């Protein structure tokens, strides 16, 4: 039966805690790996809730964006799909999504604050389950990339694990090569003046807190980045930046800031819904006004048609009366000239009674 490990609140004590070995390719290292979970700067609840609320928004926002600012080539994301991994693995994979890339390959994306040999076992498990899911969906043995973004304290990792029957190669992205202050100044200046950032600048903003090594400096920079994200004018970009910051910073974010950012995300989402409803209401009002004008135009056209018909009838009636008067005059003239009633009736196409009534 598979045993699920629980996180423990263990004091940090170098003499009591066995350190995770760095990668060396030596299989004997696995036997000495401590079973202690990786230390986190925030409670499991905060980390999990952040993921639950923000990472889905963030992952969806990655569509059509590129990871090139992290040093990953050919990394424009075209589709975002769920991985459908079991819950215990989803809780480990910080971005619980399968991404389809511009070259047609699929990619799993994770980020790490350290370099550990056993991480590659975890990645193999992700890939195997993803491969099975794709195979069952009729996608037979596609290219699957394992992209790992490393925080600033990791300068180099071994990218290949070769155990004979299986060879795993990860694609690392190192945040240590990012010039934090230079990028922050560039982004902050643009965000404050234009209230807008391009996609690559958004991708830089969301990982900027992890480009410094000191935990306290990370948290200070995180707050500054959150403030910059809140300055963005476009709600979609604001939501992407905030959710990305929360997703990447789940290990360093404190509870107060976590709640503040999640609250802001909710407000932004509500604002987007409100804006969408407002636009829909405006559109509906415009359509209703157009329909009203159309109906008024139709009524005016109908009234005009009726008026024209009345005028036509009046003209016809007047014409008939004029012709009748002229006929009556000619009938009377014919009688005065000696014509009989019968002769006048026959000539003018009327009855003898009509001639007698006209004569009398």
Buried (B, 14 or more C-beta within 10 A) or exposed (E): EEEEEEEEEEEEEEEEEEEBBEBEEEEEBEEEBEEBEEEBBBBEEBBBBBBEBBBBBBBEBBEEBBBBBBBBEEBBBEEBBEBEBEEEBBBBBBBBBBBBBEEEBBBBBBBBBBBBBEBBEBBBBBBEBBBEBBEEEEEEEEEBBBBBBBBBBBEEBBBEBEEEEEEBEBBBBBBBEBEBEEBBEBBBEBBEEEEBBEBEBBBBBBBBBBBBEEEEBBBEBBBBBBEBBBBBEEBEBBBBBBBBBBBBBBBBBBEEBBBBBBEBBEEBBEBBEEEEEEEEEEEEEEEEEEEEEEEEEEEEEEEEEEEEEEEEEEEEEEEEEEEEEEBBEEBBEBBEEEBEBEBBBEEBEBEBEBBEEBEE
